[in-house]
């Protein structure tokens, strides 16, 4: 399957929207996963947001992402 977000600016905008509103990950009209992004950093950030949200975080911050990644 081809990556959906291979343009870096578009990828950042999509990730920023998810960062601001992680409940978008549950919205059936959107289908996001790490493989949709070509840049490894984008994959890591999206995966971190996803995992934090699955663990119950509703207000995801850069510090929360950093702490999550440090713990891994």
mmCIF file as Biopython writes it, N, C-alpha, C and O atoms, coordinates in Angstrom:
data_model
#
loop_
_atom_site.group_PDB
_atom_site.id
_atom_site.type_symbol
_atom_site.label_atom_id
_atom_site.label_alt_id
_atom_site.label_comp_id
_atom_site.label_asym_id
_atom_site.label_entity_id
_atom_site.label_seq_id
_atom_site.pdbx_PDB_ins_code
_atom_site.Cartn_x
_atom_site.Cartn_y
_atom_site.Cartn_z
_atom_site.occupancy
_atom_site.B_iso_or_equiv
_atom_site.auth_seq_id
_atom_site.auth_asym_id
_atom_site.pdbx_PDB_model_num
ATOM 1   N N  . UNK A ? 1  ? 0.844   -1.175 0.000  1.0 0.0 1  A 1 
ATOM 2   C CA . UNK A ? 1  ? 0.000   0.000  0.000  1.0 0.0 1  A 1 
ATOM 3   C C  . UNK A ? 1  ? 0.886   1.233  0.000  1.0 0.0 1  A 1 
ATOM 4   O O  . UNK A ? 1  ? 1.861   1.290  0.749  1.0 0.0 1  A 1 
ATOM 5   N N  . UNK A ? 2  ? 0.574   2.194  -0.803 1.0 0.0 2  A 1 
ATOM 6   C CA . UNK A ? 2  ? 1.348   3.428  -0.893 1.0 0.0 2  A 1 
ATOM 7   C C  . UNK A ? 2  ? 1.048   4.328  0.299  1.0 0.0 2  A 1 
ATOM 8   O O  . UNK A ? 2  ? -0.046  4.300  0.862  1.0 0.0 2  A 1 
ATOM 9   N N  . UNK A ? 3  ? 2.035   5.117  0.664  1.0 0.0 3  A 1 
ATOM 10  C CA . UNK A ? 3  ? 1.854   6.062  1.757  1.0 0.0 3  A 1 
ATOM 11  C C  . UNK A ? 3  ? 0.911   7.167  1.323  1.0 0.0 3  A 1 
ATOM 12  O O  . UNK A ? 3  ? 0.989   7.662  0.199  1.0 0.0 3  A 1 
ATOM 13  N N  . UNK A ? 4  ? 0.019   7.548  2.227  1.0 0.0 4  A 1 
ATOM 14  C CA . UNK A ? 4  ? -0.932  8.610  1.918  1.0 0.0 4  A 1 
ATOM 15  C C  . UNK A ? 4  ? -0.299  9.983  2.060  1.0 0.0 4  A 1 
ATOM 16  O O  . UNK A ? 4  ? -0.633  10.913 1.326  1.0 0.0 4  A 1 
ATOM 17  N N  . UNK A ? 5  ? 0.618   10.100 3.012  1.0 0.0 5  A 1 
ATOM 18  C CA . UNK A ? 5  ? 1.142   11.417 3.368  1.0 0.0 5  A 1 
ATOM 19  C C  . UNK A ? 5  ? 2.646   11.476 3.112  1.0 0.0 5  A 1 
ATOM 20  O O  . UNK A ? 5  ? 3.443   11.503 4.051  1.0 0.0 5  A 1 
ATOM 21  N N  . UNK A ? 6  ? 3.025   11.495 1.840  1.0 0.0 6  A 1 
ATOM 22  C CA . UNK A ? 6  ? 4.439   11.541 1.508  1.0 0.0 6  A 1 
ATOM 23  C C  . UNK A ? 6  ? 4.941   12.964 1.323  1.0 0.0 6  A 1 
ATOM 24  O O  . UNK A ? 6  ? 6.142   13.167 1.143  1.0 0.0 6  A 1 
ATOM 25  N N  . UNK A ? 7  ? 4.070   13.942 1.362  1.0 0.0 7  A 1 
ATOM 26  C CA . UNK A ? 7  ? 4.451   15.351 1.325  1.0 0.0 7  A 1 
ATOM 27  C C  . UNK A ? 7  ? 4.633   15.799 2.779  1.0 0.0 7  A 1 
ATOM 28  O O  . UNK A ? 7  ? 3.667   15.789 3.543  1.0 0.0 7  A 1 
ATOM 29  N N  . UNK A ? 8  ? 5.849   16.192 3.179  1.0 0.0 8  A 1 
ATOM 30  C CA . UNK A ? 8  ? 6.109   16.516 4.588  1.0 0.0 8  A 1 
ATOM 31  C C  . UNK A ? 8  ? 5.175   17.553 5.195  1.0 0.0 8  A 1 
ATOM 32  O O  . UNK A ? 8  ? 4.761   17.402 6.344  1.0 0.0 8  A 1 
ATOM 33  N N  . UNK A ? 9  ? 4.833   18.602 4.454  1.0 0.0 9  A 1 
ATOM 34  C CA . UNK A ? 9  ? 3.944   19.627 5.006  1.0 0.0 9  A 1 
ATOM 35  C C  . UNK A ? 9  ? 2.551   19.079 5.279  1.0 0.0 9  A 1 
ATOM 36  O O  . UNK A ? 9  ? 1.931   19.436 6.281  1.0 0.0 9  A 1 
ATOM 37  N N  . UNK A ? 10 ? 2.062   18.227 4.413  1.0 0.0 10 A 1 
ATOM 38  C CA . UNK A ? 10 ? 0.741   17.621 4.603  1.0 0.0 10 A 1 
ATOM 39  C C  . UNK A ? 10 ? 0.788   16.666 5.796  1.0 0.0 10 A 1 
ATOM 40  O O  . UNK A ? 10 ? -0.131  16.643 6.615  1.0 0.0 10 A 1 
ATOM 41  N N  . UNK A ? 11 ? 1.840   15.897 5.888  1.0 0.0 11 A 1 
ATOM 42  C CA . UNK A ? 11 ? 1.989   14.958 7.004  1.0 0.0 11 A 1 
ATOM 43  C C  . UNK A ? 11 ? 1.986   15.700 8.333  1.0 0.0 11 A 1 
ATOM 44  O O  . UNK A ? 11 ? 1.327   15.271 9.280  1.0 0.0 11 A 1 
ATOM 45  N N  . UNK A ? 12 ? 2.706   16.793 8.410  1.0 0.0 12 A 1 
ATOM 46  C CA . UNK A ? 12 ? 2.766   17.580 9.643  1.0 0.0 12 A 1 
ATOM 47  C C  . UNK A ? 12 ? 1.386   18.144 9.976  1.0 0.0 12 A 1 
ATOM 48  O O  . UNK A ? 12 ? 1.000   18.166 11.145 1.0 0.0 12 A 1 
ATOM 49  N N  . UNK A ? 13 ? 0.649   18.592 8.988  1.0 0.0 13 A 1 
ATOM 50  C CA . UNK A ? 13 ? -0.692  19.124 9.232  1.0 0.0 13 A 1 
ATOM 51  C C  . UNK A ? 13 ? -1.630  18.037 9.753  1.0 0.0 13 A 1 
ATOM 52  O O  . UNK A ? 13 ? -2.423  18.281 10.662 1.0 0.0 13 A 1 
ATOM 53  N N  . UNK A ? 14 ? -1.540  16.859 9.190  1.0 0.0 14 A 1 
ATOM 54  C CA . UNK A ? 14 ? -2.383  15.748 9.642  1.0 0.0 14 A 1 
ATOM 55  C C  . UNK A ? 14 ? -2.027  15.377 11.074 1.0 0.0 14 A 1 
ATOM 56  O O  . UNK A ? 14 ? -2.912  15.211 11.913 1.0 0.0 14 A 1 
ATOM 57  N N  . UNK A ? 15 ? -0.749  15.247 11.353 1.0 0.0 15 A 1 
ATOM 58  C CA . UNK A ? 15 ? -0.315  14.897 12.708 1.0 0.0 15 A 1 
ATOM 59  C C  . UNK A ? 15 ? -0.696  15.993 13.698 1.0 0.0 15 A 1 
ATOM 60  O O  . UNK A ? 15 ? -1.104  15.694 14.820 1.0 0.0 15 A 1 
ATOM 61  N N  . UNK A ? 16 ? -0.571  17.247 13.301 1.0 0.0 16 A 1 
ATOM 62  C CA . UNK A ? 16 ? -0.949  18.356 14.183 1.0 0.0 16 A 1 
ATOM 63  C C  . UNK A ? 16 ? -2.431  18.299 14.517 1.0 0.0 16 A 1 
ATOM 64  O O  . UNK A ? 16 ? -2.820  18.560 15.655 1.0 0.0 16 A 1 
ATOM 65  N N  . UNK A ? 17 ? -3.256  17.962 13.546 1.0 0.0 17 A 1 
ATOM 66  C CA . UNK A ? 17 ? -4.697  17.855 13.796 1.0 0.0 17 A 1 
ATOM 67  C C  . UNK A ? 17 ? -4.992  16.727 14.781 1.0 0.0 17 A 1 
ATOM 68  O O  . UNK A ? 17 ? -5.843  16.872 15.660 1.0 0.0 17 A 1 
ATOM 69  N N  . UNK A ? 18 ? -4.299  15.621 14.637 1.0 0.0 18 A 1 
ATOM 70  C CA . UNK A ? 18 ? -4.487  14.487 15.551 1.0 0.0 18 A 1 
ATOM 71  C C  . UNK A ? 18 ? -3.950  14.838 16.938 1.0 0.0 18 A 1 
ATOM 72  O O  . UNK A ? 18 ? -4.551  14.471 17.948 1.0 0.0 18 A 1 
ATOM 73  N N  . UNK A ? 19 ? -2.837  15.536 16.990 1.0 0.0 19 A 1 
ATOM 74  C CA . UNK A ? 19 ? -2.245  15.985 18.252 1.0 0.0 19 A 1 
ATOM 75  C C  . UNK A ? 19 ? -3.237  16.869 19.012 1.0 0.0 19 A 1 
ATOM 76  O O  . UNK A ? 19 ? -3.411  16.720 20.221 1.0 0.0 19 A 1 
ATOM 77  N N  . UNK A ? 20 ? -3.877  17.778 18.301 1.0 0.0 20 A 1 
ATOM 78  C CA . UNK A ? 20 ? -4.841  18.689 18.915 1.0 0.0 20 A 1 
ATOM 79  C C  . UNK A ? 20 ? -6.145  17.985 19.295 1.0 0.0 20 A 1 
ATOM 80  O O  . UNK A ? 20 ? -6.812  18.372 20.254 1.0 0.0 20 A 1 
ATOM 81  N N  . UNK A ? 21 ? -6.497  16.958 18.538 1.0 0.0 21 A 1 
ATOM 82  C CA . UNK A ? 21 ? -7.770  16.266 18.763 1.0 0.0 21 A 1 
ATOM 83  C C  . UNK A ? 21 ? -7.574  14.767 18.544 1.0 0.0 21 A 1 
ATOM 84  O O  . UNK A ? 21 ? -7.969  14.235 17.507 1.0 0.0 21 A 1 
ATOM 85  N N  . UNK A ? 22 ? -6.965  14.082 19.519 1.0 0.0 22 A 1 
ATOM 86  C CA . UNK A ? 22 ? -6.663  12.666 19.325 1.0 0.0 22 A 1 
ATOM 87  C C  . UNK A ? 22 ? -7.887  11.776 19.137 1.0 0.0 22 A 1 
ATOM 88  O O  . UNK A ? 22 ? -7.755  10.637 18.691 1.0 0.0 22 A 1 
ATOM 89  N N  . UNK A ? 23 ? -9.071  12.276 19.468 1.0 0.0 23 A 1 
ATOM 90  C CA . UNK A ? 23 ? -10.276 11.468 19.240 1.0 0.0 23 A 1 
ATOM 91  C C  . UNK A ? 23 ? -10.520 11.236 17.745 1.0 0.0 23 A 1 
ATOM 92  O O  . UNK A ? 23 ? -11.325 10.382 17.374 1.0 0.0 23 A 1 
ATOM 93  N N  . UNK A ? 24 ? -9.829  11.990 16.891 1.0 0.0 24 A 1 
ATOM 94  C CA . UNK A ? 24 ? -9.917  11.736 15.449 1.0 0.0 24 A 1 
ATOM 95  C C  . UNK A ? 24 ? -9.471  10.315 15.113 1.0 0.0 24 A 1 
ATOM 96  O O  . UNK A ? 24 ? -9.871  9.759  14.090 1.0 0.0 24 A 1 
ATOM 97  N N  . UNK A ? 25 ? -8.649  9.736  15.972 1.0 0.0 25 A 1 
ATOM 98  C CA . UNK A ? 25 ? -8.182  8.373  15.747 1.0 0.0 25 A 1 
ATOM 99  C C  . UNK A ? 25 ? -9.332  7.367  15.807 1.0 0.0 25 A 1 
ATOM 100 O O  . UNK A ? 25 ? -9.224  6.272  15.255 1.0 0.0 25 A 1 
ATOM 101 N N  . UNK A ? 26 ? -10.425 7.729  16.469 1.0 0.0 26 A 1 
ATOM 102 C CA . UNK A ? 26 ? -11.585 6.849  16.578 1.0 0.0 26 A 1 
ATOM 103 C C  . UNK A ? 26 ? -12.627 7.105  15.492 1.0 0.0 26 A 1 
ATOM 104 O O  . UNK A ? 26 ? -13.523 6.286  15.287 1.0 0.0 26 A 1 
ATOM 105 N N  . UNK A ? 27 ? -12.516 8.216  14.810 1.0 0.0 27 A 1 
ATOM 106 C CA . UNK A ? 27 ? -13.505 8.595  13.810 1.0 0.0 27 A 1 
ATOM 107 C C  . UNK A ? 27 ? -13.398 7.666  12.606 1.0 0.0 27 A 1 
ATOM 108 O O  . UNK A ? 27 ? -12.350 7.580  11.966 1.0 0.0 27 A 1 
ATOM 109 N N  . UNK A ? 28 ? -14.472 6.988  12.315 1.0 0.0 28 A 1 
ATOM 110 C CA . UNK A ? 28 ? -14.477 5.987  11.230 1.0 0.0 28 A 1 
ATOM 111 C C  . UNK A ? 28 ? -14.279 6.592  9.842  1.0 0.0 28 A 1 
ATOM 112 O O  . UNK A ? 28 ? -13.911 5.878  8.909  1.0 0.0 28 A 1 
ATOM 113 N N  . UNK A ? 29 ? -14.516 7.894  9.688  1.0 0.0 29 A 1 
ATOM 114 C CA . UNK A ? 29 ? -14.329 8.477  8.355  1.0 0.0 29 A 1 
ATOM 115 C C  . UNK A ? 29 ? -12.856 8.760  8.057  1.0 0.0 29 A 1 
ATOM 116 O O  . UNK A ? 29 ? -12.499 9.098  6.928  1.0 0.0 29 A 1 
ATOM 117 N N  . UNK A ? 30 ? -12.005 8.621  9.073  1.0 0.0 30 A 1 
ATOM 118 C CA . UNK A ? 30 ? -10.566 8.765  8.878  1.0 0.0 30 A 1 
ATOM 119 C C  . UNK A ? 30 ? -9.909  7.415  9.137  1.0 0.0 30 A 1 
ATOM 120 O O  . UNK A ? 30 ? -10.349 6.650  9.996  1.0 0.0 30 A 1 
ATOM 121 N N  . UNK A ? 31 ? -8.878  7.142  8.403  1.0 0.0 31 A 1 
ATOM 122 C CA . UNK A ? 31 ? -8.163  5.877  8.570  1.0 0.0 31 A 1 
ATOM 123 C C  . UNK A ? 31 ? -6.671  6.194  8.624  1.0 0.0 31 A 1 
ATOM 124 O O  . UNK A ? 31 ? -6.012  6.289  7.588  1.0 0.0 31 A 1 
ATOM 125 N N  . UNK A ? 32 ? -6.145  6.357  9.830  1.0 0.0 32 A 1 
ATOM 126 C CA . UNK A ? 32 ? -4.740  6.702  10.004 1.0 0.0 32 A 1 
ATOM 127 C C  . UNK A ? 32 ? -3.978  5.508  10.552 1.0 0.0 32 A 1 
ATOM 128 O O  . UNK A ? 32 ? -4.476  4.770  11.403 1.0 0.0 32 A 1 
ATOM 129 N N  . UNK A ? 33 ? -2.775  5.331  10.057 1.0 0.0 33 A 1 
ATOM 130 C CA . UNK A ? 33 ? -1.839  4.428  10.713 1.0 0.0 33 A 1 
ATOM 131 C C  . UNK A ? 33 ? -0.425  4.848  10.328 1.0 0.0 33 A 1 
ATOM 132 O O  . UNK A ? 33 ? -0.228  5.626  9.395  1.0 0.0 33 A 1 
ATOM 133 N N  . UNK A ? 34 ? 0.531   4.335  11.039 1.0 0.0 34 A 1 
ATOM 134 C CA . UNK A ? 34 ? 1.920   4.757  10.863 1.0 0.0 34 A 1 
ATOM 135 C C  . UNK A ? 34 ? 2.424   4.542  9.441  1.0 0.0 34 A 1 
ATOM 136 O O  . UNK A ? 34 ? 3.254   5.312  8.957  1.0 0.0 34 A 1 
ATOM 137 N N  . UNK A ? 35 ? 1.945   3.530  8.783  1.0 0.0 35 A 1 
ATOM 138 C CA . UNK A ? 35 ? 2.422   3.211  7.440  1.0 0.0 35 A 1 
ATOM 139 C C  . UNK A ? 35 ? 1.971   4.222  6.394  1.0 0.0 35 A 1 
ATOM 140 O O  . UNK A ? 35 ? 2.442   4.204  5.257  1.0 0.0 35 A 1 
ATOM 141 N N  . UNK A ? 36 ? 1.053   5.107  6.787  1.0 0.0 36 A 1 
ATOM 142 C CA . UNK A ? 36 ? 0.584   6.152  5.875  1.0 0.0 36 A 1 
ATOM 143 C C  . UNK A ? 36 ? 1.622   7.263  5.702  1.0 0.0 36 A 1 
ATOM 144 O O  . UNK A ? 36 ? 1.486   8.107  4.816  1.0 0.0 36 A 1 
ATOM 145 N N  . UNK A ? 37 ? 2.647   7.264  6.537  1.0 0.0 37 A 1 
ATOM 146 C CA . UNK A ? 37 ? 3.644   8.336  6.539  1.0 0.0 37 A 1 
ATOM 147 C C  . UNK A ? 37 ? 4.992   7.790  6.095  1.0 0.0 37 A 1 
ATOM 148 O O  . UNK A ? 37 ? 5.386   6.695  6.498  1.0 0.0 37 A 1 
ATOM 149 N N  . UNK A ? 38 ? 5.695   8.546  5.269  1.0 0.0 38 A 1 
ATOM 150 C CA . UNK A ? 38 ? 6.974   8.075  4.748  1.0 0.0 38 A 1 
ATOM 151 C C  . UNK A ? 38 ? 8.148   8.412  5.664  1.0 0.0 38 A 1 
ATOM 152 O O  . UNK A ? 38 ? 9.145   7.690  5.684  1.0 0.0 38 A 1 
ATOM 153 N N  . UNK A ? 39 ? 8.037   9.486  6.411  1.0 0.0 39 A 1 
ATOM 154 C CA . UNK A ? 39 ? 9.130   9.898  7.292  1.0 0.0 39 A 1 
ATOM 155 C C  . UNK A ? 39 ? 9.052   9.136  8.611  1.0 0.0 39 A 1 
ATOM 156 O O  . UNK A ? 39 ? 7.993   9.051  9.232  1.0 0.0 39 A 1 
ATOM 157 N N  . UNK A ? 40 ? 10.186  8.586  9.028  1.0 0.0 40 A 1 
ATOM 158 C CA . UNK A ? 40 ? 10.232  7.809  10.276 1.0 0.0 40 A 1 
ATOM 159 C C  . UNK A ? 40 ? 9.795   8.659  11.476 1.0 0.0 40 A 1 
ATOM 160 O O  . UNK A ? 40 ? 9.080   8.164  12.348 1.0 0.0 40 A 1 
ATOM 161 N N  . UNK A ? 41 ? 10.207  9.909  11.533 1.0 0.0 41 A 1 
ATOM 162 C CA . UNK A ? 41 ? 9.818   10.783 12.636 1.0 0.0 41 A 1 
ATOM 163 C C  . UNK A ? 41 ? 8.300   10.925 12.704 1.0 0.0 41 A 1 
ATOM 164 O O  . UNK A ? 41 ? 7.720   10.890 13.789 1.0 0.0 41 A 1 
ATOM 165 N N  . UNK A ? 42 ? 7.669   11.082 11.570 1.0 0.0 42 A 1 
ATOM 166 C CA . UNK A ? 42 ? 6.208   11.198 11.537 1.0 0.0 42 A 1 
ATOM 167 C C  . UNK A ? 42 ? 5.559   9.910  12.048 1.0 0.0 42 A 1 
ATOM 168 O O  . UNK A ? 42 ? 4.573   9.957  12.784 1.0 0.0 42 A 1 
ATOM 169 N N  . UNK A ? 43 ? 6.107   8.778  11.661 1.0 0.0 43 A 1 
ATOM 170 C CA . UNK A ? 43 ? 5.594   7.491  12.122 1.0 0.0 43 A 1 
ATOM 171 C C  . UNK A ? 43 ? 5.716   7.369  13.638 1.0 0.0 43 A 1 
ATOM 172 O O  . UNK A ? 43 ? 4.794   6.900  14.305 1.0 0.0 43 A 1 
ATOM 173 N N  . UNK A ? 44 ? 6.852   7.790  14.173 1.0 0.0 44 A 1 
ATOM 174 C CA . UNK A ? 44 ? 7.082   7.698  15.612 1.0 0.0 44 A 1 
ATOM 175 C C  . UNK A ? 44 ? 6.132   8.608  16.372 1.0 0.0 44 A 1 
ATOM 176 O O  . UNK A ? 44 ? 5.547   8.198  17.375 1.0 0.0 44 A 1 
ATOM 177 N N  . UNK A ? 45 ? 5.976   9.831  15.907 1.0 0.0 45 A 1 
ATOM 178 C CA . UNK A ? 45 ? 5.090   10.779 16.599 1.0 0.0 45 A 1 
ATOM 179 C C  . UNK A ? 45 ? 3.643   10.287 16.541 1.0 0.0 45 A 1 
ATOM 180 O O  . UNK A ? 45 ? 2.954   10.293 17.561 1.0 0.0 45 A 1 
ATOM 181 N N  . UNK A ? 46 ? 3.183   9.869  15.392 1.0 0.0 46 A 1 
ATOM 182 C CA . UNK A ? 46 ? 1.809   9.378  15.284 1.0 0.0 46 A 1 
ATOM 183 C C  . UNK A ? 46 ? 1.622   8.140  16.162 1.0 0.0 46 A 1 
ATOM 184 O O  . UNK A ? 46 ? 0.617   8.027  16.864 1.0 0.0 46 A 1 
ATOM 185 N N  . UNK A ? 47 ? 2.563   7.232  16.127 1.0 0.0 47 A 1 
ATOM 186 C CA . UNK A ? 47 ? 2.471   6.031  16.964 1.0 0.0 47 A 1 
ATOM 187 C C  . UNK A ? 47 ? 2.432   6.367  18.441 1.0 0.0 47 A 1 
ATOM 188 O O  . UNK A ? 47 ? 1.702   5.735  19.204 1.0 0.0 47 A 1 
ATOM 189 N N  . UNK A ? 48 ? 3.203   7.349  18.846 1.0 0.0 48 A 1 
ATOM 190 C CA . UNK A ? 48 ? 3.207   7.783  20.245 1.0 0.0 48 A 1 
ATOM 191 C C  . UNK A ? 48 ? 1.866   8.380  20.642 1.0 0.0 48 A 1 
ATOM 192 O O  . UNK A ? 48 ? 1.325   8.066  21.703 1.0 0.0 48 A 1 
ATOM 193 N N  . UNK A ? 49 ? 1.335   9.240  19.784 1.0 0.0 49 A 1 
ATOM 194 C CA . UNK A ? 49 ? 0.024   9.843  20.062 1.0 0.0 49 A 1 
ATOM 195 C C  . UNK A ? 49 ? -1.031  8.747  20.158 1.0 0.0 49 A 1 
ATOM 196 O O  . UNK A ? 49 ? -1.858  8.747  21.070 1.0 0.0 49 A 1 
ATOM 197 N N  . UNK A ? 50 ? -0.995  7.832  19.227 1.0 0.0 50 A 1 
ATOM 198 C CA . UNK A ? 50 ? -1.962  6.729  19.226 1.0 0.0 50 A 1 
ATOM 199 C C  . UNK A ? 50 ? -1.876  5.925  20.519 1.0 0.0 50 A 1 
ATOM 200 O O  . UNK A ? 50 ? -2.894  5.664  21.162 1.0 0.0 50 A 1 
ATOM 201 N N  . UNK A ? 51 ? -0.672  5.536  20.896 1.0 0.0 51 A 1 
ATOM 202 C CA . UNK A ? 51 ? -0.504  4.720  22.094 1.0 0.0 51 A 1 
ATOM 203 C C  . UNK A ? 51 ? -0.897  5.472  23.361 1.0 0.0 51 A 1 
ATOM 204 O O  . UNK A ? 51 ? -1.530  4.898  24.247 1.0 0.0 51 A 1 
ATOM 205 N N  . UNK A ? 52 ? -0.533  6.736  23.458 1.0 0.0 52 A 1 
ATOM 206 C CA . UNK A ? 52 ? -0.939  7.536  24.617 1.0 0.0 52 A 1 
ATOM 207 C C  . UNK A ? 52 ? -2.459  7.639  24.692 1.0 0.0 52 A 1 
ATOM 208 O O  . UNK A ? 52 ? -3.039  7.530  25.772 1.0 0.0 52 A 1 
ATOM 209 N N  . UNK A ? 53 ? -3.091  7.844  23.565 1.0 0.0 53 A 1 
ATOM 210 C CA . UNK A ? 53 ? -4.551  7.944  23.528 1.0 0.0 53 A 1 
ATOM 211 C C  . UNK A ? 53 ? -5.186  6.615  23.939 1.0 0.0 53 A 1 
ATOM 212 O O  . UNK A ? 53 ? -6.171  6.601  24.677 1.0 0.0 53 A 1 
ATOM 213 N N  . UNK A ? 54 ? -4.634  5.514  23.471 1.0 0.0 54 A 1 
ATOM 214 C CA . UNK A ? 54 ? -5.153  4.193  23.833 1.0 0.0 54 A 1 
ATOM 215 C C  . UNK A ? 54 ? -4.985  3.915  25.323 1.0 0.0 54 A 1 
ATOM 216 O O  . UNK A ? 54 ? -5.742  3.137  25.905 1.0 0.0 54 A 1 
ATOM 217 N N  . UNK A ? 55 ? -3.995  4.550  25.934 1.0 0.0 55 A 1 
ATOM 218 C CA . UNK A ? 55 ? -3.761  4.390  27.371 1.0 0.0 55 A 1 
ATOM 219 C C  . UNK A ? 55 ? -4.629  5.337  28.202 1.0 0.0 55 A 1 
ATOM 220 O O  . UNK A ? 55 ? -4.547  5.341  29.430 1.0 0.0 55 A 1 
ATOM 221 N N  . UNK A ? 56 ? -5.460  6.138  27.532 1.0 0.0 56 A 1 
ATOM 222 C CA . UNK A ? 56 ? -6.401  6.987  28.234 1.0 0.0 56 A 1 
ATOM 223 C C  . UNK A ? 56 ? -6.073  8.464  28.242 1.0 0.0 56 A 1 
ATOM 224 O O  . UNK A ? 56 ? -6.842  9.252  28.793 1.0 0.0 56 A 1 
ATOM 225 N N  . UNK A ? 57 ? -4.966  8.867  27.655 1.0 0.0 57 A 1 
ATOM 226 C CA . UNK A ? 57 ? -4.624  10.289 27.609 1.0 0.0 57 A 1 
ATOM 227 C C  . UNK A ? 57 ? -5.587  11.013 26.674 1.0 0.0 57 A 1 
ATOM 228 O O  . UNK A ? 57 ? -5.833  10.568 25.553 1.0 0.0 57 A 1 
ATOM 229 N N  . UNK A ? 58 ? -6.116  12.111 27.138 1.0 0.0 58 A 1 
ATOM 230 C CA . UNK A ? 58 ? -7.001  12.916 26.297 1.0 0.0 58 A 1 
ATOM 231 C C  . UNK A ? 58 ? -6.370  14.255 25.947 1.0 0.0 58 A 1 
ATOM 232 O O  . UNK A ? 58 ? -6.734  14.875 24.948 1.0 0.0 58 A 1 
ATOM 233 N N  . UNK A ? 59 ? -5.432  14.697 26.763 1.0 0.0 59 A 1 
ATOM 234 C CA . UNK A ? 59 ? -4.706  15.948 26.521 1.0 0.0 59 A 1 
ATOM 235 C C  . UNK A ? 59 ? -3.248  15.581 26.288 1.0 0.0 59 A 1 
ATOM 236 O O  . UNK A ? 59 ? -2.467  15.485 27.235 1.0 0.0 59 A 1 
ATOM 237 N N  . UNK A ? 60 ? -2.890  15.379 25.052 1.0 0.0 60 A 1 
ATOM 238 C CA . UNK A ? 60 ? -1.546  14.927 24.710 1.0 0.0 60 A 1 
ATOM 239 C C  . UNK A ? 60 ? -0.666  16.135 24.455 1.0 0.0 60 A 1 
ATOM 240 O O  . UNK A ? 60 ? -1.020  17.029 23.686 1.0 0.0 60 A 1 
ATOM 241 N N  . UNK A ? 61 ? 0.486   16.151 25.113 1.0 0.0 61 A 1 
ATOM 242 C CA . UNK A ? 61 ? 1.428   17.258 24.993 1.0 0.0 61 A 1 
ATOM 243 C C  . UNK A ? 61 ? 2.756   16.745 24.460 1.0 0.0 61 A 1 
ATOM 244 O O  . UNK A ? 61 ? 3.005   15.540 24.424 1.0 0.0 61 A 1 
ATOM 245 N N  . UNK A ? 62 ? 3.598   17.673 24.050 1.0 0.0 62 A 1 
ATOM 246 C CA . UNK A ? 62 ? 4.936   17.296 23.594 1.0 0.0 62 A 1 
ATOM 247 C C  . UNK A ? 62 ? 5.707   16.636 24.732 1.0 0.0 62 A 1 
ATOM 248 O O  . UNK A ? 62 ? 6.483   15.709 24.500 1.0 0.0 62 A 1 
ATOM 249 N N  . UNK A ? 63 ? 5.498   17.107 25.959 1.0 0.0 63 A 1 
ATOM 250 C CA . UNK A ? 63 ? 6.175   16.505 27.118 1.0 0.0 63 A 1 
ATOM 251 C C  . UNK A ? 63 ? 5.704   15.072 27.320 1.0 0.0 63 A 1 
ATOM 252 O O  . UNK A ? 63 ? 6.508   14.188 27.618 1.0 0.0 63 A 1 
ATOM 253 N N  . UNK A ? 64 ? 4.400   14.836 27.158 1.0 0.0 64 A 1 
ATOM 254 C CA . UNK A ? 64 ? 3.871   13.478 27.291 1.0 0.0 64 A 1 
ATOM 255 C C  . UNK A ? 64 ? 4.461   12.549 26.231 1.0 0.0 64 A 1 
ATOM 256 O O  . UNK A ? 64 ? 4.788   11.399 26.522 1.0 0.0 64 A 1 
ATOM 257 N N  . UNK A ? 65 ? 4.596   13.042 25.016 1.0 0.0 65 A 1 
ATOM 258 C CA . UNK A ? 65 ? 5.203   12.244 23.941 1.0 0.0 65 A 1 
ATOM 259 C C  . UNK A ? 65 ? 6.661   11.952 24.276 1.0 0.0 65 A 1 
ATOM 260 O O  . UNK A ? 65 ? 7.118   10.818 24.130 1.0 0.0 65 A 1 
ATOM 261 N N  . UNK A ? 66 ? 7.383   12.958 24.718 1.0 0.0 66 A 1 
ATOM 262 C CA . UNK A ? 66 ? 8.786   12.782 25.091 1.0 0.0 66 A 1 
ATOM 263 C C  . UNK A ? 66 ? 8.928   11.756 26.218 1.0 0.0 66 A 1 
ATOM 264 O O  . UNK A ? 66 ? 9.767   10.859 26.140 1.0 0.0 66 A 1 
ATOM 265 N N  . UNK A ? 67 ? 8.117   11.887 27.253 1.0 0.0 67 A 1 
ATOM 266 C CA . UNK A ? 67 ? 8.163   10.940 28.370 1.0 0.0 67 A 1 
ATOM 267 C C  . UNK A ? 67 ? 7.831   9.525  27.903 1.0 0.0 67 A 1 
ATOM 268 O O  . UNK A ? 67 ? 8.465   8.557  28.323 1.0 0.0 67 A 1 
ATOM 269 N N  . UNK A ? 68 ? 6.842   9.417  27.038 1.0 0.0 68 A 1 
ATOM 270 C CA . UNK A ? 68 ? 6.463   8.093  26.496 1.0 0.0 68 A 1 
ATOM 271 C C  . UNK A ? 68 ? 7.638   7.471  25.752 1.0 0.0 68 A 1 
ATOM 272 O O  . UNK A ? 68 ? 7.947   6.295  25.948 1.0 0.0 68 A 1 
ATOM 273 N N  . UNK A ? 69 ? 8.286   8.246  24.911 1.0 0.0 69 A 1 
ATOM 274 C CA . UNK A ? 69 ? 9.405   7.723  24.125 1.0 0.0 69 A 1 
ATOM 275 C C  . UNK A ? 69 ? 10.613  7.389  24.998 1.0 0.0 69 A 1 
ATOM 276 O O  . UNK A ? 69 ? 11.316  6.413  24.734 1.0 0.0 69 A 1 
ATOM 277 N N  . UNK A ? 70 ? 10.857  8.178  26.019 1.0 0.0 70 A 1 
ATOM 278 C CA . UNK A ? 70 ? 11.973  7.896  26.926 1.0 0.0 70 A 1 
ATOM 279 C C  . UNK A ? 70 ? 11.760  6.594  27.686 1.0 0.0 70 A 1 
ATOM 280 O O  . UNK A ? 70 ? 12.714  5.877  27.990 1.0 0.0 70 A 1 
ATOM 281 N N  . UNK A ? 71 ? 10.510  6.297  27.988 1.0 0.0 71 A 1 
ATOM 282 C CA . UNK A ? 71 ? 10.192  5.085  28.755 1.0 0.0 71 A 1 
ATOM 283 C C  . UNK A ? 71 ? 10.293  3.821  27.917 1.0 0.0 71 A 1 
ATOM 284 O O  . UNK A ? 71 ? 10.317  2.719  28.464 1.0 0.0 71 A 1 
ATOM 285 N N  . UNK A ? 72 ? 10.350  3.959  26.629 1.0 0.0 72 A 1 
ATOM 286 C CA . UNK A ? 72 ? 10.403  2.794  25.734 1.0 0.0 72 A 1 
ATOM 287 C C  . UNK A ? 72 ? 11.781  2.285  25.565 1.0 0.0 72 A 1 
ATOM 288 O O  . UNK A ? 72 ? 11.995  1.311  24.844 1.0 0.0 72 A 1 
#
